[in-house]
Amino acid sequence: MIVAFSISPTSTSDDGSVTEAVAEAVRVVRDSGLPCETNSMFTNIEGEWDEVMAVVKKAVDVVAASSPRVGLVLKADIRPGFSNQLTAKVERINKALER
């Protein structure tokens, strides 16, 4: 499965920045060893249901340690029997664009 998720902490900083809290969440994902990528809006992670959800929970917990409130947006592509789809889906689109 592929999960795209975004964690939104409440900022306690005078300038409204949430960079440090979000960086800690991304660190959890990258340290998990699962295939992942981060863009300006979401972090994508691929693996089995239990391992992906455990990483998402740990990332939320890390953010919650420094934020009084945490929002989570999560979208999942559940496709049993398929792996390496984090890159394969993009490759299929790029091939289609070459036609």
C-alpha positions, 0 to 999 in steps of 0.5 A, spaced: 500 500 500 501 507 498 499 512 503 500 519 502 499 523 509 500 530 511 501 532 519 499 539 521 501 541 528 499 547 531 505 552 532 507 555 538 512 559 535 511 567 534 512 566 527 507 561 526 513 556 523 512 548 524 518 546 520 522 543 526 516 539 528 514 537 521 522 535 520 521 530 526 515 527 523 519 526 516 525 523 520 521 518 523 519 516 516 525 516 513 528 512 519 523 507 518 527 504 512 520 504 508 520 507 501 518 514 501 518 521 498 517 528 501 514 533 497 511 540 499 504 538 501 505 530 503 509 525 505 508 518 501 510 511 504 509 504 501 509 498 505 504 493 508 498 496 512 501 494 519 508 497 518 505 503 514 500 505 519 505 504 525 510 509 522 504 514 521 502 513 528 510 514 530 510 520 526 504 523 529 506 522 536 513 525 535 509 531 533 504 531 538 510 531 543 511 538 541 504 541 539 498 541 543 494 539 537 495 535 531 491 535 524 492 529 520 490 528 512 491 521 510 490 518 503 491 510 501 492 506 495 490 499 497 492 494 492 494 487 494 499 483 491 503 490 488 509 493 490 514 498 488 508 502 486 511 509 489 515 509 483 512 504 478 506 508 478 510 515 476 514 511 470 507 508 467 505 516 467 511 518 464 511 512 458 504 514 457 506 522 456 512 519 451 507 517 446 
